[in-house]
Amino acid sequence: EYAKALSEKRIVAGLCVKCGKNSVEGRRVCRDCGIKDKERSKRRQKKLSSLGLCKMCGQLPVDGDHKYCGGCLKRANASSRLSAARRHQEGRCFSCGKPKENAQKQSCIGCQKKSNEKTRKLRAERQANGLCRTCGAEGLRSKTGLRSLQRKVLCKNCYLKVLAKNCLGAEKLLLV
């Protein structure tokens, strides 16, 4: 009862609800308490992950590859989509929220570089395993081995799309 009343007083006064110092604008805690909360949260998430539990609620994940259980994964994805849409409307990078250098792009240069590097690694890994470098499906096989277009392993659909784009200049091709 007393703690609740004290917290409400501090909120109204613009003070940290935990220690009573000046809070960060738009938040209920000061910078120091915010850092401590973040560190505590990271430790908790790390412990839950090491036990194979959902990082949010502590329940078993639906799929061992995910960090969250089914319900928390849905909530996290929805929240992420909303944040990205809000950032896009504000003209900021949809990924990190920093100002974009080029208004025509969806992300800042830093996030573009990270995304490009991640895509390069994924494509190289897929190609090394004989999978289509674009979609990950099984690559085309010919009598001489994997069928490729300029040494790039592709599946039938992606191979035909690239051929159509190169030969016909078609940007988008619907395959039935």
C-alpha positions in Angstrom: 0.0 0.0 0.0 2.7 2.5 1.0 5.0 1.4 -1.9 2.2 1.9 -4.4 1.4 5.4 -3.0 5.1 6.3 -3.1 5.5 5.1 -6.7 2.5 7.2 -7.8 3.9 10.3 -6.0 7.2 9.8 -7.7 5.6 9.3 -11.2 3.6 12.6 -10.8 6.8 14.4 -9.7 8.8 13.0 -12.6 11.1 11.0 -10.3 12.4 7.4 -10.7 9.9 5.0 -9.0 12.8 2.9 -7.7 15.3 5.3 -6.2 13.7 8.8 -6.3 16.3 10.5 -8.6 15.1 12.4 -11.7 13.7 10.0 -14.2 14.6 9.9 -17.9 12.0 11.8 -19.9 9.1 9.6 -21.0 10.2 6.7 -18.6 9.5 5.9 -15.0 13.1 5.1 -14.0 16.3 7.0 -14.0 19.3 6.2 -16.2 21.1 4.1 -13.6 18.0 2.1 -12.6 17.3 1.6 -16.3 20.8 0.2 -16.9 20.4 -2.1 -13.9 17.0 -3.3 -15.1 18.4 -4.1 -18.5 21.3 -6.0 -17.1 19.0 -8.0 -14.8 16.7 -8.8 -17.7 19.6 -9.9 -19.9 20.9 -12.2 -17.1 17.3 -13.7 -16.7 16.9 -14.2 -20.4 20.4 -15.9 -20.7 19.5 -18.2 -17.8 16.1 -19.2 -19.3 17.7 -19.7 -22.7 20.4 -22.0 -21.3 17.6 -24.1 -19.7 15.7 -24.3 -23.0 12.9 -22.1 -21.8 11.0 -19.2 -23.3 13.0 -15.9 -22.7 9.8 -14.0 -22.0 7.5 -16.2 -19.9 9.8 -19.1 -18.8 7.7 -21.9 -20.5 9.1 -24.5 -22.9 9.4 -23.2 -26.5 7.2 -24.8 -29.2 10.3 -25.3 -31.4 13.8 -25.8 -30.1 15.1 -23.3 -32.7 13.1 -20.4 -31.3 13.9 -18.3 -28.3 10.2 -17.9 -27.4 7.2 -20.2 -26.9 4.4 -20.1 -29.4 2.3 -17.4 -27.6 5.2 -15.1 -26.8 6.6 -15.5 -30.4 3.3 -14.3 -31.8 3.3 -11.3 -29.5 6.9 -10.5 -30.2 6.4 -10.7 -34.0 3.3 -8.5 -33.8 5.1 -5.9 -31.6 8.1 -6.0 -34.0 5.8 -5.3 -37.0 4.1 -2.4 -35.2 7.5 -0.9 -34.3 8.8 -1.2 -37.8 5.6 0.4 -39.3 5.8 3.3 -36.8 9.5 3.9 -37.6 8.8 3.7 -41.3 6.0 6.4 -40.9 8.4 8.6 -39.0 11.0 8.3 -41.8 13.5 6.3 -39.6 15.3 3.0 -40.2 12.6 0.3 -39.7 15.2 -2.0 -38.1 17.1 0.1 -35.5 15.1 3.4 -35.5 18.1 5.6 -36.4 17.7 8.4 -39.0 18.0 7.1 -42.6 20.7 8.7 -44.9 18.6 8.0 -48.0 14.8 8.6 -47.8 14.2 6.1 -50.6 15.6 3.2 -48.6 13.9 1.4 -45.8 16.9 1.1 -43.5 20.1 3.1 -42.6 23.5 2.3 -44.1 24.6 0.3 -41.0 21.5 -2.0 -41.1 21.8 -2.3 -44.9 25.4 -3.5 -44.5 24.4 -6.0 -41.8 21.6 -7.3 -43.9 23.7 -7.7 -47.0 26.4 -9.6 -45.1 23.8 -11.9 -43.6 22.4 -12.6 -47.0 25.8 -13.2 -48.5 26.6 -15.8 -45.8 23.2 -17.5 -46.1 23.6 -17.8 -49.9 27.1 -19.1 -49.6 26.0 -21.7 -47.0 23.1 -22.8 -49.2 25.2 -23.0 -52.3 27.9 -25.1 -50.4 25.1 -27.6 -49.4 23.8 -27.8 -53.0 20.7 -25.9 -52.2 19.2 -23.0 -54.2 21.0 -19.9 -53.1 17.8 -17.8 -53.3 15.1 -19.8 -51.6 16.9 -22.8 -50.1 15.0 -25.5 -52.1 17.0 -28.4 -53.6 19.1 -27.3 -56.5 18.6 -28.5 -60.0 20.6 -31.5 -61.1 21.8 -32.3 -64.5 23.7 -35.3 -65.9 27.0 -33.5 -65.0 25.9 -32.6 -61.4 24.3 -29.5 -60.0 22.8 -27.2 -62.6 23.9 -23.6 -62.2 23.7 -20.2 -63.8 27.1 -18.6 -63.7 28.2 -21.0 -61.0 25.2 -20.1 -58.8 23.1 -23.1 -57.7 19.4 -22.5 -58.2 16.1 -24.5 -58.0 13.9 -24.9 -61.0 11.6 -21.9 -60.2 14.5 -19.5 -59.4 16.4 -20.7 -62.4 13.5 -19.9 -64.7 12.9 -16.6 -63.0 16.5 -15.5 -63.6 16.4 -16.7 -67.2 13.1 -14.8 -67.9 14.5 -11.7 -66.3 17.8 -11.9 -68.2 16.2 -12.9 -71.5 12.8 -11.1 -71.5 13.6 -8.3 -69.1 10.6 -9.3 -67.0 11.0 -7.9 -63.5 8.2 -10.2 -62.0 7.2 -13.5 -63.4 4.4 -15.6 -62.1 5.1 -19.3 -62.3 2.2 -21.8 -62.2 
